[in-house]
Amino acid sequence: MAELTFTGVVLTGGSSRRMGRDKSLLEVSGKILSSVVAMALKEAGASEVLAVGGDIEALAALQGIDRAIPDDFPGEGPLGGILTAFDQARHDVVVVLACDTPRVDAATPRSLVDALTTDPECAVAYAYVDARVQPLTAAWRRSLAHEPIRSAFGRGARAPRSVFSELNVVEVATISPAAVDDVDHPEDLQRYAAGSQ
């Protein structure tokens, strides 16, 4: 199977209310979170990596990020960030990851892209880990997902999982739990600083 060209996206526009400060620029184990995620996308083969939302100037300077772009729908949740990414991405396949997963690696986006390519009618392949849907660890086919997402957003939907029922999807159950372990609270940072996961 030919390798698929894709755009990588790091969602960096969240409010970080539980953390109390911007998660996208937090440092964990000496590395900025958004850069860790961006480099995983690069190593997986992304031809470009976008950061969507947040502190555009600071994010644009990070390793692995090619372009930092404002969220067209700030404060409107991750679905708005995905729509923004679709409008800016150079490729039909767009791998979207949250900015707050310190242990994500290249195997994660590769697995998502591989799953998406198994069916040309598949609109999204998302991680399914420990019996839980991980909607912010997903590969999207823009040509199939853009209009349904835009329509759902117009009806008030803000969560990516809310549109899955309208699309052909595939669950990817081979993603490591560590790859989707996120940092939401200050205690999570302390946990990583202590070397536990």
Backbone as numpy.savetxt, mean C-alpha at the origin, in Angstrom:
# Nx Ny Nz CAx CAy CAz Cx Cy Cz
5.99 -17.16 -17.61 5.15 -15.97 -17.61 6.03 -14.72 -17.61
5.74 -13.78 -18.49 6.53 -12.56 -18.56 6.35 -11.73 -17.30
7.44 -11.08 -16.90 7.36 -10.24 -15.70 6.50 -9.01 -15.99
5.62 -8.70 -15.07 4.69 -7.61 -15.25 5.28 -6.31 -14.72
5.17 -5.23 -15.51 5.62 -3.93 -15.07 4.54 -3.32 -14.18
4.96 -2.74 -13.07 3.96 -2.18 -12.17 4.48 -0.92 -11.47
3.51 -0.14 -11.02 3.79 1.03 -10.18 3.60 0.63 -8.72
4.53 1.03 -7.89 4.39 0.82 -6.45 3.89 2.10 -5.78
3.05 1.94 -4.80 2.48 3.09 -4.09 2.58 2.86 -2.58
3.07 3.88 -1.89 3.07 3.89 -0.43 2.04 4.92 0.02
1.03 4.48 0.76 0.02 5.40 1.26 0.57 6.09 2.51
0.76 7.39 2.42 1.44 8.14 3.47 0.59 9.29 4.02
-0.69 9.30 3.70 -1.52 10.44 4.06 -2.43 10.23 5.25
-2.26 9.14 5.99 -3.16 8.88 7.12 -2.99 9.89 8.24
-3.98 9.97 9.10 -3.95 10.96 10.18 -3.08 10.54 11.35
-2.78 9.26 11.48 -1.92 8.74 12.56 -2.44 9.14 13.94
-3.75 9.15 14.11 -4.34 9.59 15.39 -3.87 8.73 16.56
-3.83 7.40 16.35 -3.45 6.53 17.47 -1.98 6.67 17.83
-1.15 6.96 16.83 0.28 7.14 17.11 0.56 8.51 17.72
-0.20 9.52 17.32 0.01 10.86 17.85 1.00 11.69 17.06
1.59 11.11 16.04 2.49 11.83 15.12 2.53 11.09 13.79
3.07 11.74 12.79 3.05 11.21 11.43 3.82 9.90 11.35
3.10 8.79 11.12 3.75 7.49 11.05 4.66 7.36 9.84
4.31 8.03 8.76 5.06 7.82 7.51 6.53 8.20 7.64
6.85 9.09 8.58 8.23 9.55 8.74 8.88 9.04 10.03
8.23 8.09 10.69 8.81 7.51 11.89 10.01 6.64 11.54
10.94 6.58 12.46 12.11 5.73 12.29 11.97 4.48 13.15
12.17 3.33 12.55 12.14 2.06 13.25 13.42 1.31 12.89
14.16 0.92 13.90 15.44 0.21 13.69 16.36 0.98 12.74
16.37 2.31 12.88 17.28 3.15 12.11 16.83 3.45 10.69
15.58 3.06 10.34 15.08 3.31 8.98 13.73 3.99 9.03
13.51 4.91 8.09 12.22 5.58 7.99 11.20 4.60 7.42
10.04 4.51 8.07 9.04 3.52 7.66 8.69 3.59 6.18
8.39 4.79 5.69 7.98 4.90 4.28 9.08 4.44 3.33
10.32 4.67 3.72 11.43 4.24 2.88 11.57 2.72 2.88
11.33 2.10 4.03 11.36 0.63 4.10 10.36 0.03 3.12
9.14 0.57 3.13 8.10 0.05 2.24 8.44 0.34 0.78
8.93 1.55 0.51 9.30 1.92 -0.86 10.40 1.01 -1.40
11.39 0.71 -0.58 12.48 -0.14 -1.04 12.02 -1.57 -1.28
11.05 -2.05 -0.49 10.49 -3.38 -0.75 9.83 -3.42 -2.12
9.12 -2.35 -2.47 8.48 -2.27 -3.78 9.52 -2.21 -4.89
10.56 -1.42 -4.69 11.64 -1.32 -5.69 12.30 -2.68 -5.90
12.62 -3.34 -4.80 13.30 -4.64 -4.89 12.41 -5.70 -5.53
11.10 -5.50 -5.44 10.16 -6.44 -6.06 10.02 -6.19 -7.56
10.54 -5.06 -8.04 10.49 -4.79 -9.47 9.66 -3.61 -9.91
9.17 -2.81 -8.96 8.40 -1.62 -9.33 9.25 -0.68 -10.17
8.70 -0.22 -11.29 9.46 0.69 -12.14 9.40 2.12 -11.63
8.43 2.40 -10.77 8.33 3.69 -10.09 7.64 3.46 -8.76
7.97 4.30 -7.78 7.31 4.23 -6.48 6.81 5.61 -6.12
5.52 5.70 -5.84 4.89 6.95 -5.45 4.55 6.93 -3.97
4.70 8.07 -3.32 4.14 8.27 -1.98 2.93 9.18 -2.16
1.81 8.81 -1.58 0.57 9.56 -1.76 0.14 10.16 -0.43
0.12 11.50 -0.37 -0.33 12.22 0.81 0.78 12.48 1.81
0.46 13.29 2.81 1.42 13.57 3.87 2.36 14.71 3.54
3.53 14.67 4.16 4.54 15.72 4.02 5.31 15.49 2.72
4.83 16.08 1.66 5.35 15.79 0.32 6.84 16.07 0.20
7.28 17.19 0.72 8.70 17.56 0.60 9.59 16.56 1.32
9.23 16.19 2.54 10.04 15.24 3.30 10.01 13.86 2.66
8.85 13.43 2.20 8.73 12.11 1.59 9.51 12.01 0.28
9.49 13.08 -0.50 10.19 13.07 -1.80 11.69 12.86 -1.64
12.21 13.20 -0.47 13.65 13.08 -0.24 14.07 11.69 0.24
13.11 10.82 0.49 13.43 9.52 1.05 13.92 8.53 -0.01
14.80 7.63 0.44 15.29 6.56 -0.43 14.13 5.70 -0.90
14.11 5.40 -2.20 13.12 4.49 -2.77 11.90 5.18 -3.35
11.65 6.43 -2.98 10.47 7.14 -3.46 10.85 8.00 -4.66
10.19 7.76 -5.79 10.48 8.52 -7.01 9.67 9.81 -7.08
8.40 9.73 -6.64 7.55 10.92 -6.65 6.67 10.91 -5.42
6.56 12.05 -4.76 5.62 12.22 -3.66 4.54 13.17 -4.15
3.30 12.76 -4.04 2.20 13.54 -4.61 1.13 13.79 -3.56
0.50 14.94 -3.62 -0.58 15.21 -2.66 -1.77 14.28 -2.91
-2.44 13.92 -1.84 -3.67 13.15 -1.93 -4.76 14.07 -2.46
-5.45 13.66 -3.52 -6.54 14.48 -4.08 -7.73 14.57 -3.12
-7.76 13.65 -2.13 -8.90 13.62 -1.21 -8.39 13.54 0.23
-7.65 14.55 0.68 -7.06 14.48 2.02 -8.12 14.35 3.11
-7.81 13.47 4.07 -8.73 13.25 5.17 -9.91 12.37 4.84
-9.93 11.81 3.61 -11.08 11.02 3.17 -10.79 9.52 3.14
-9.73 9.10 3.81 -9.47 7.67 3.92 -8.65 7.09 2.78
-8.27 5.81 2.92 -7.35 5.19 1.96 -7.91 5.01 0.55
-9.23 4.89 0.41 -9.77 4.72 -0.94 -9.48 5.96 -1.79
-9.53 7.14 -1.18 -9.18 8.36 -1.90 -7.71 8.36 -2.30
-6.85 7.83 -1.44 -5.43 7.72 -1.78 -5.19 6.78 -2.95
-5.96 5.69 -2.99 -5.84 4.75 -4.10 -6.31 5.39 -5.41
-7.40 6.13 -5.36 -7.86 6.85 -6.56 -6.80 7.84 -7.04
-6.19 8.56 -6.10 -5.12 9.49 -6.46 -3.98 8.75 -7.15
-3.61 7.60 -6.59 -2.53 6.80 -7.17 -2.88 6.34 -8.58
-4.11 5.89 -8.77 -4.54 5.45 -10.10 -4.39 6.58 -11.12
-4.71 7.79 -10.72 -4.63 8.92 -11.65 -3.19 9.30 -11.98
-2.25 8.94 -11.11 -0.85 9.34 -11.29 0.06 8.21 -11.79
-0.36 6.97 -11.62 0.50 5.83 -11.94 0.72 5.71 -13.45
1.90 5.24 -13.82 2.24 5.08 -15.23 1.85 3.71 -15.77
1.48 2.79 -14.88 1.20 1.42 -15.31 -0.19 0.97 -14.87
-0.70 -0.03 -15.54 -2.03 -0.53 -15.23 -2.05 -1.27 -13.90
-0.99 -2.00 -13.60 -0.91 -2.70 -12.32 -0.28 -1.77 -11.28
-0.99 -1.62 -10.18 -0.58 -0.70 -9.12 -0.59 -1.47 -7.80
0.58 -1.61 -7.18 0.68 -2.29 -5.89 0.66 -1.23 -4.80
-0.34 -1.33 -3.93 -0.54 -0.34 -2.87 -0.23 -0.97 -1.52
0.65 -0.31 -0.78 1.01 -0.76 0.57 0.87 0.39 1.55
0.51 0.07 2.78 0.50 1.06 3.85 1.94 1.42 4.21
2.11 2.58 4.82 3.46 3.08 5.12 4.03 2.54 6.43
3.24 1.75 7.18 3.62 1.48 8.57 3.92 0.01 8.87
4.53 -0.68 7.91 4.84 -2.10 8.10 6.36 -2.30 8.05
7.04 -2.27 9.20 8.50 -2.31 9.23 9.13 -3.57 8.68
8.37 -4.70 8.65 8.95 -5.98 8.24 8.54 -6.40 6.83
7.88 -5.51 6.10 7.51 -5.87 4.73 8.78 -6.07 3.90
8.73 -7.02 2.98 9.90 -7.25 2.11 9.43 -7.44 0.68
10.38 -7.63 -0.22 10.07 -7.71 -1.65 9.17 -8.89 -1.98
9.19 -9.94 -1.18 8.36 -11.11 -1.46 6.87 -10.77 -1.42
6.51 -9.77 -0.63 5.09 -9.42 -0.50 4.53 -8.84 -1.80
5.08 -7.73 -2.33 4.54 -7.24 -3.61 4.70 -8.23 -4.75
5.78 -9.01 -4.74 5.94 -10.02 -5.80 4.80 -11.03 -5.77
4.46 -11.49 -4.58 3.37 -12.47 -4.46 2.04 -11.88 -4.92
1.80 -10.63 -4.59 0.56 -9.98 -4.99 0.47 -9.85 -6.51
1.56 -9.41 -7.13 1.58 -9.25 -8.59 1.44 -10.61 -9.27
2.14 -11.60 -8.76 2.03 -12.95 -9.34 0.58 -13.44 -9.28
-0.09 -13.20 -8.17 -1.47 -13.65 -8.03 -2.39 -12.92 -9.00
-2.13 -11.63 -9.17 -2.97 -10.84 -10.08 -2.86 -11.34 -11.52
-1.67 -11.79 -11.90 -1.45 -12.22 -13.28 -2.06 -13.58 -13.60
-2.52 -14.29 -12.59 -3.09 -15.61 -12.86 -4.43 -15.52 -13.58
-5.08 -14.36 -13.51 -6.39 -14.20 -14.13 -6.50 -12.79 -14.71
-6.59 -12.65 -16.03 -6.66 -11.32 -16.63 -7.92 -10.54 -16.26
-8.91 -11.22 -15.70 -10.13 -10.54 -15.26 -10.08 -10.15 -13.79
-8.99 -10.50 -13.11 -8.86 -10.17 -11.69 -8.54 -8.69 -11.53
-9.31 -8.00 -10.69 -9.11 -6.57 -10.49 -8.22 -6.26 -9.30
-8.18 -7.16 -8.32 -7.35 -6.92 -7.14 -6.95 -8.24 -6.51
-5.69 -8.30 -6.10 -5.17 -9.42 -5.31 -4.71 -8.84 -3.98
-5.29 -9.32 -2.90 -4.96 -8.74 -1.60 -4.48 -9.82 -0.63
-3.71 -9.39 0.34 -3.19 -10.31 1.35 -4.30 -10.79 2.26
-4.26 -12.08 2.57 -5.20 -12.69 3.50 -4.34 -13.44 4.51
-4.22 -12.86 5.70 -3.25 -13.35 6.68 -3.95 -13.65 8.00
-3.74 -14.84 8.51 -4.35 -15.25 9.78 -5.87 -15.01 9.77
-6.49 -15.41 8.66 -7.95 -15.30 8.48 -8.44 -13.86 8.49
-7.56 -12.92 8.14 -7.96 -11.52 8.09 -7.59 -10.92 6.73
-8.53 -10.16 6.17 -8.28 -9.42 4.93 -7.36 -8.25 5.25
-6.34 -8.06 4.40 -5.41 -6.94 4.55 -5.55 -6.06 3.31
-6.54 -5.15 3.30 -6.83 -4.40 2.07 -5.78 -3.38 1.67
-4.89 -3.04 2.60 -3.82 -2.09 2.25 -2.52 -2.80 1.93
-2.63 -4.07 1.61 -1.53 -4.85 1.06 -2.12 -5.54 -0.16
-2.09 -4.84 -1.30 -2.86 -5.33 -2.45 -2.27 -4.85 -3.77
-2.47 -5.66 -4.79 -2.14 -5.28 -6.17 -3.44 -5.09 -6.93
-3.55 -3.96 -7.61 -4.78 -3.59 -8.33 -4.51 -3.52 -9.83
-5.51 -3.90 -10.60 -5.48 -3.67 -12.04 -6.37 -2.45 -12.30
-5.72 -1.33 -12.57 -6.43 -0.06 -12.66 -7.54 -0.08 -13.70
-7.29 -0.71 -14.84 -8.28 -0.72 -15.93 -9.59 -1.37 -15.52
-9.55 -2.27 -14.53 -10.75 -2.95 -14.07 -11.32 -2.35 -12.79
-10.46 -1.71 -12.00 -10.89 -1.25 -10.67 -11.22 0.23 -10.60
-10.68 1.03 -11.52 -10.78 2.48 -11.38 -12.23 2.97 -11.32
-13.02 2.61 -12.30 -14.39 3.12 -12.34 -15.26 2.61 -11.19
-15.20 1.31 -10.86 -15.97 0.86 -9.70 -15.57 1.57 -8.40
-14.26 1.82 -8.23 -13.82 2.52 -7.02 -14.30 3.96 -7.03
-14.18 4.62 -8.17 -14.63 6.02 -8.24 -16.13 6.11 -7.95
-16.89 5.17 -8.49 -18.32 5.16 -8.25 -18.62 4.93 -6.77
-17.94 3.96 -6.16 -18.16 3.67 -4.74 -17.76 4.85 -3.87
-16.66 5.50 -4.24 -16.20 6.67 -3.49 -17.26 7.78 -3.55
-17.84 7.94 -4.72 -18.88 8.94 -4.88 -20.11 8.65 -4.05
-20.33 7.36 -3.74 -21.47 6.97 -2.91 -21.15 7.02 -1.42
-19.90 7.40 -1.10 -19.53 7.54 0.30 -18.59 6.48 0.84
-18.21 5.49 0.03 -17.28 4.46 0.50 -15.90 5.07 0.72
-15.24 4.66 1.77 -13.89 5.17 2.05 -12.89 4.05 2.33
-13.37 2.84 2.57 -12.49 1.71 2.87 -12.32 0.82 1.64
-11.09 0.44 1.29 -10.89 -0.41 0.11 -11.69 -1.70 0.14
-11.80 -2.33 1.30 -12.51 -3.61 1.35 -13.98 -3.47 0.96
-14.52 -2.25 1.05 -15.94 -2.05 0.74 -16.24 -2.24 -0.74
-15.22 -2.21 -1.60 -15.46 -2.39 -3.03 -15.13 -3.80 -3.51
-14.57 -4.63 -2.64 -14.16 -5.96 -3.07 -15.34 -6.77 -3.61
-16.52 -6.58 -3.04 -17.67 -7.36 -3.47 -18.11 -7.02 -4.90
-17.63 -5.89 -5.42 -18.00 -5.46 -6.77 -16.96 -5.86 -7.81
-15.87 -6.50 -7.37 -14.75 -6.79 -8.26 -14.43 -8.28 -8.25
-13.74 -8.72 -9.30 -13.14 -10.05 -9.28 -11.86 -9.95 -8.45
-11.78 -10.73 -7.39 -10.66 -10.63 -6.47 -10.00 -11.99 -6.28
-8.78 -11.95 -5.77 -8.11 -13.17 -5.34 -7.43 -12.89 -4.01
-7.59 -13.82 -3.08 -6.94 -13.71 -1.78 -5.57 -14.39 -1.86
-4.56 -13.71 -1.33 -3.20 -14.25 -1.33 -2.87 -14.66 0.10
-2.85 -15.95 0.32 -2.68 -16.47 1.68 -1.24 -16.84 2.01
-0.33 -16.53 1.10 1.07 -16.90 1.31 1.91 -15.77 1.90
1.29 -14.62 2.17 2.03 -13.48 2.72 2.38 -13.75 4.18
3.60 -13.43 4.56 4.04 -13.62 5.94 3.30 -12.69 6.89
2.88 -13.18 8.06 2.25 -12.29 9.05 3.14 -11.11 9.43
4.46 -11.32 9.45 5.36 -10.22 9.79 5.27 -9.09 8.79
4.96 -9.42 7.53 4.93 -8.41 6.48 3.77 -7.44 6.62
2.74 -7.83 7.34 1.59 -6.95 7.51 1.47 -6.45 8.95
2.44 -6.77 9.78 2.42 -6.29 11.17 2.74 -4.80 11.16
1.78 -3.99 11.62 1.95 -2.54 11.51 2.21 -1.88 12.86
2.60 -0.63 12.80 2.81 0.17 14.01 1.72 1.23 14.06
0.82 1.06 15.01 -0.30 1.99 15.16 -0.20 2.84 16.42
0.47 2.31 17.44 0.54 2.98 18.73 2.01 3.15 19.15
2.29 4.07 20.07 3.66 4.21 20.57 4.21 2.90 21.14
3.32 2.07 21.73 3.79 0.79 22.27 4.33 -0.12 21.18
3.79 0.01 19.97 4.30 -0.80 18.86 5.74 -0.42 18.53
6.03 0.87 18.60 7.42 1.31 18.38 8.34 0.74 19.45
7.86 0.75 20.68 8.67 0.21 21.77 8.92 -1.29 21.57
7.89 -1.97 21.06 8.01 -3.41 20.80 9.09 -3.67 19.76
9.10 -2.89 18.68 10.14 -3.07 17.67 11.51 -2.67 18.19
11.55 -1.61 18.97 12.84 -1.16 19.54 13.43 -2.23 20.44
12.55 -3.02 21.09 13.00 -4.08 21.97 13.36 -5.35 21.21
13.12 -5.33 19.89 13.49 -6.47 19.06 12.45 -7.55 18.98
11.25 -7.30 19.48 10.19 -8.30 19.38 9.27 -7.95 18.23
8.45 -8.94 17.80 7.54 -8.72 16.66 6.15 -9.18 17.01
